[in-house]
């Protein structure tokens, strides 16, 4: 399942790099991602904390004490999803949540097993592990079928390796956004940026590069009606394999009259609903 026959496409090596949050209480939010999610603090100053795994940054927290909370009608983050390399690591994450936080939900999606929670400022967090790609249910047109079934938490806990931190191989697997219009989001992320549709659920769309089940989720489940604003998602980052891929995206953005700025060794631009996206070559 893809876009139209002449849709552009991102290289199959494309993946997500970092995500960034604007927060009020930097200390409390940093401590949550360190002790519950298991990320290491890689850099810290009075206004910013960068966290990641094995020296690789995955999350940037930026203090903005003056920013208001995100409004109930505003688009923005549904959750940031951190992908663990094993079921044993997922079991350890469940133990950390049980010991020091509250689990909001847990689901077996057939392609993955996922735990859901919220950080101290209400930002959604998913911690998950993928099943092998060969086991993912497929559709006749090449997409994936993702179900939502109860997850056996006792079974997950029984496989815990007892880890107190997220292990090497942990990545930002996907970012899930709440949007005001799924068709508008599809036009941008698929027809302009170049992701492929992997599953179209009507009020939700899941897109990716390289055959992954999804790098981005885009849903209109809660009827958001105004652009993103206030605290919450500041930006997320897409990584492509080389400068040629950056140039190709830049050209498509120019063709769609999307303004592009230079940022952090790559480019930055605004997606629908006021969401900021960064893109750079690895």
N, C-alpha and C positions, 0 to 999 in steps of 0.2 A: 504494500500500500504506500503510495507516494502522493505528491501533488499532481498537477496537470502534466501532460506529456512533455511540455517544454519547460517545466520548472527547473530552476537552478538546483544545485546540490552542493553541500559541504563535503569536504574530503572524509573518507570513512574513519580516519584517525581522530577526527574532531571529538573533543570531550569538554567537560567543564573544569575550570580551574579553581577560582575562589568565589566566595560570596561575601557581601559586606552588609552589616546592619548598623543603623543609627539607633543608639540606645541612650537612655537617661542615666541608669546606674551602671557604669562601666564595671565597677568592682564585682557586683552581684552577678552580672551576666557573664563576665569572664570566668568567675568561679564555677558557674553552672557548666559551661562548655568544657572546663578543665576536669571537673570531678565526676560529672554525670555522663557527658558525651565521651570524655576521655581524651580530648585534644590537649596537646602540649602548648604552653605559652612560648612562642618563638621570639616575640618582641613586645615591649610594653613601655608606654610613657604616660603622661598625665591624661592624654586625650584619646589614645588609640591602643588597642591590643590586637596582635596578630597571633592566631592559633593554627596549629596544623599537626602533622604526623611525620616523623622521621625527617624533620627539617623542611618539609614541604608545606607552605601556607595553604590553608583551606578556608579560613574564616577571618575576616577583618571586622573588628568592633570599633565604632567611632562614637565617642561621647558627644551628645548634643543635648545639653540640659534644657535648652529653650524650645526644642521641638515638641509639639503637642503629640499626644497619642494618636495613632491612626484612627480615623473616623469609621464608624460602622458601615458607611456606604462606600468607602474607598477601596479601590482595587489595590493589589499589592501581593505580598507574600502569603501563600498558603502553607508551604513548609520548605525548608532546606533539608535535603536528604543526604545523609552521610552513609556511604556504602562500605561495609566491612568485608574482609576477604574470606570469612569462614563462618560457619554456624556456631562454632565454639566461641568466636569473638562476639557473636550476637547474644549468646547465652550470658557471657560476661557483662555485656551492656545491660541486659535485663536485670542482672544482679545489682549493678550500680544504681539503676533506676529504682529498684525495689528498696534498696538500702537508704536512698537519700532524696527521692523525688516521687512524683506521681505519674503513673502510666495512663495516658488518655485513651489508648486503644492499641490493638494488635491485629494484623491481618495476614492471611496467606493469599498472595496475589497470583499464584501458580508460577509466575516468572521470578518471584522473590518472596521473602518472608520479612515482615516489617513491624517495627515498634514505633508508636506515635506518642509524642509528648509536647509540651510547650515550655519555652524558656521563661525566666522570671518576668519578662515584659510581654508575654503572650505570643511571641513568634513561634510558629509551628516548626517542629523538628521531627524528622523521620530518621531512624537508624535501621538499616536493613542489610540483608545479604542476598545476593542473586543465586538462583538455581543455575546449573549449567545451561548454556544456550540450547543445547540439543534437546533439553526437556521443555523448552518454552512452547506452549500451545500456539499454533500458527493458523492464520486464516488462508483461504484459497488465493487471495491476492497478495500474499506475502507479509501481511501485518502480524501483529501478535494479539492474543486474547488474554487479557488480564482480568481475573476474577477478584472478588473480595469475599473471602471466607474466614471464619474464625481460625486463629492461630493457636496451636497447642502450646501454651506457655510452659507447662510442666516439662514437656519434651524439649523445648528450647533450653530451659534452665538446666536440664540434666546433662546437656552437652557443653556447659560453660567451662572455659579454661581458667576461670578465676582472674582474668586480666583486669588490672586497675586502670589501664589506658587503652585507647584505640591502637591496634597494632599496625606495623608497617603494611602497606597495601591499602589502607583506608583512603578513600577519595570522596570528593563531592560528586555523588553519583547523578543527582538530578536536582533541579529546582522546580517547584510547583507554584504557579501563580494563580491568583484570582483575577479575572479579567472582566471588563464590562461587556465585551462582545467576543464570542468565540470566532465568528467569521472574520472580524477585523484582525484578531490575533493570528488566525491562520494565514491571512493574506500577507502579514508581515513576516512571521517566523518561518513559513514554508515558501511562499512565492517570492519573497525578497531575500531573506537571510539564507535560506537553502536547507533547512531541516526537512526531513521526510516524515509524513504522517505514518505513525505506527498503529494507532488505534483511534477511531473516531466514535465517541460515545454520545454525540449530540451536544449535550451541555458541557462536555469536557473533551479535550483533544490532547493526545499524547504524541510528541514529535521527538525525533532523534536523528543522529547521523550514524553511519556504519552498521546499521542493523540492530542497534541497542533497543531495548524495549521503550525507554524514553529518557531523554536528557531534559526535556521540559514537559511539565503538565500545565494545561491551560483550562481553567474551569470557570463556569458562570453559575455554580450551584447556589450561591448565596445572594444573587441579585445585586452585586456591586454596581453602582451607577455613576461614580465619579472617579477621577484619576487618583493614583497613589499619592500619598502625602503624609507628613508627620513622621513619627518614628517607625522603624521597621526596615524593610529592604532598602539599602542605599544603591547597590548595584550587584550584578553578577557577571562572571567572566567566562567567555567561550575561548577555548584554546584550539588553534588549527596548526597543522604541521609545518607550515612554511610561509614566507612572505608573499608568495604568489597567491596563496589562498586569502590572505588579508587583502591584497589588491583586488581580487575578484569580488570579495564582499563589499569593499569600498565602492567599486564601480556600480554594483547593484543598488547600494544605498543612494548613490548620487542619482542614478536613474529614477529612483523613487522619491527624489527630492527630500531625502533625510540628511540633516546636517551631521557632519562628522568632525570630531575633534581628536587631536593627538593626545594620548594618555598612556603613561606607564609602559612605554615601548610598543604600544599598539594604538588602537582607535577606540573611541567612546561615542555612543549615539543613543538617542532616545527611542525606545520602542513604544507601542501603543500603551495608553493608560499612564504615561509618565514614568515608565520603568526604564532605568538606565542600564545599558548593556556595554560591557567592554569586550574587546576581541583582540587577541594578539597571537603571534606565532610562538610555538614552544622553542 
